[in-house]
Amino acid sequence: MRMRSKPVWSAFIMALTILVSSESIVPPAHAEQAIDPATVERFNYLSTHGNSSCSTAFMNAIAIMPVTARLQGSCCSPMSLNRYSRQIEGLKKFAAFTEIPTDPYDVPAGLAQQAQANYDLTLGVDEQRAYAYAMDNSEEKGPCCCRCWRWHVYGGLAKLLIHRHGLTGEQVKEVWDLSDGCGGDE
């Protein structure tokens, strides 16, 4: 084994020092920013006062709920504050579409009823292609992780958005990913 001489190591260390000192220190892109106190307050309430469940009975009850009722909380896993904050911020991009709930963990029953009513809507060929794209490419491979009320409500919402507003499969995928109300970090 041949050992390097001190001058070679010194030159290597000096070059490394210059390289490191010339790099600017940038925080990672995923570094968490301060969360709006109002969002924290909503999270604290919704994460402890949910009425949502994955049961068929809950899904069937949506149609007869008062339109002012709320479908609240996570149905599968505990909510994550950082993820919730990202979802709330991300959904602001779709604020022009009044059919899209602004909070995936606090859905007005009236919006859920309207969306759910469109679940069996027959789409045209291009519309169905957009819907299929969202199904194939969304994080959950559909509007939710299981075929619960969220699957039917957000599946119907997607069909409504595609048919009425011409949203693309990519846009529907983004809405679904931001509206995932299953809880958890990802």
N, C-alpha and C positions, 0 to 999 in steps of 0.2 A: 504494500500500500504506500503510495507516494503522498507525502504531506505537502500542502501548499505553503509557500513562504509567507512570512508576515506582510511583505509589501502587497502581495496579491490580495490577501484578506483585508488589508487596510483599504485598498482601492475599492474592493467590493462593498465594504461597510460604508465608505464615503459616498459611493454611487447610490446605494440604497437610501442613505440619509438624505441626499439631494432629491431623489425621486419622491420619498415620502413627504418631505417638507414642501415640495412644489405642488403636491395634491391638496386641493382645498377639502376641508372636512365638511361633508354634506350629510345631513341627517337622512336616514333611510326614507324612501318614499312612503312606506307604510307606517311611519311614526304617527302616533295618535296626537291629534290636536285637541285643544280644550273643547269640551262638550258643553253646548248651550245648557244653562241651568234649567230652562223649561223642559228640555228633552230629558234631563236627568229626573226631573220631577215626574214626568209622564211615565218614564221607564219604571221608576220606583212604584208607582201605582199599578201599572199594567202587569208588571212581573209578579205581583202579589194578589191581584184581584181579578184574575181571568175567569171567564165562564165558558170558554171554548173547549170543545172536546172532539175527538176523532170519531165519535159514535154516529151510527146511522140515525139514531133518534135525534141528535143535535142537528144533523144535516136536514132532516125532514122538518124540524121545528122552525127553521129559518123562514119558510114560506108563510107561516102564520104569526111570526113575531111582529109587534108594532114597528113601523118604519123608523121610529125614533130609538128603538133598542140598539144596543151595541154588542158586537161579537168581539170579546176582548181576551187578551192574553195569548200565550203560546199553547199549542195543542200537544206538542210532543216532548220538548226538552226545555230546560230553563232558558230564559232570555239572556242575551249578552248585551251589556250597555254599549260597548264599542260598535258591535255590529248593528244594533238598533239605531244608533246615531248615524252610521253610514247609510242605512236604509232610508231614514227620514230625509237626509240631505239628498240622496240620489233620486228619490221619488219627486222631488221638487221640479226636476226636469220635465215631468209629465203633468204638471199642474193645470195645463190647458184642457186636459181630458177629465171632466168632472166625474166620469164613471170610475176612475181609478182612485181607490182609497188612498189618502195621504199618509196613513199609518197602517202597516200590515198587522199590527196587534190591537187595533181599535177600528173595526170595520162597521160602519153604520148598516143596520139591518136592511134599510131601504136600498142601499147600493148592492148589498149581497143578494137581495131578492131579484133585482134587475139583472144582475150578472148571471145568477143561477138560472134564470128563465131563458137565457140564451145558450145554455149548455148543449142542447140538442139542435141548435141552429145548423142547417145544412149550408155549407160554404161552397162557393164556386171553385173551379179547378185551381186558379191562381191563389185564391184565398186559402184553400186547403193546403196548398204548398207552403204558404207562409206559416200556417198553424203547425204543420209537420216539422218545419225547420225549428220552430220554438220547442217542440216536444223533443226533438233529437239533440238540441244543443243547450237547453237550459241546465242549470246545475243539478236539479232534481229529476231531469228527463221527463219533465211535465210541470204542471203548475204547483205541485206539492210532492212531498215524499210518499204519501199514501193516498188512496182514493177516498178521502174524507170530504167534509164540507168545503175545505179550501180548494181541493181538486176541482170540484164542480163549480164553485163560485168563480175561481180564477180561470178555469177552462172556459166558462161561459163569457167571462169578461174578455178574454182573448178573442173569442169569436166575434163579440160585439165590436171590439176595437178594430179588428181586421175588416169586418164587413161594413161598419158605419164610417170609420175614419181612415181606412186604408193603411193601417199600421203594417209594417213589414214583420217578417219572422224574427229578424234581429231585434226590433223594437219590443216585440212581445216577449222574447227571451229576457230582455233587460228588465221589463216590468215584472215578470215572474221572479227573476233572481232577486230583485229589490223587494218584492212583496212576500218573500218566503217567510211564513209565520210559524215555522216549526220550532223555532228557538235554536239555541246553540250558537257557537262562534262562526261556523261556516256551514 
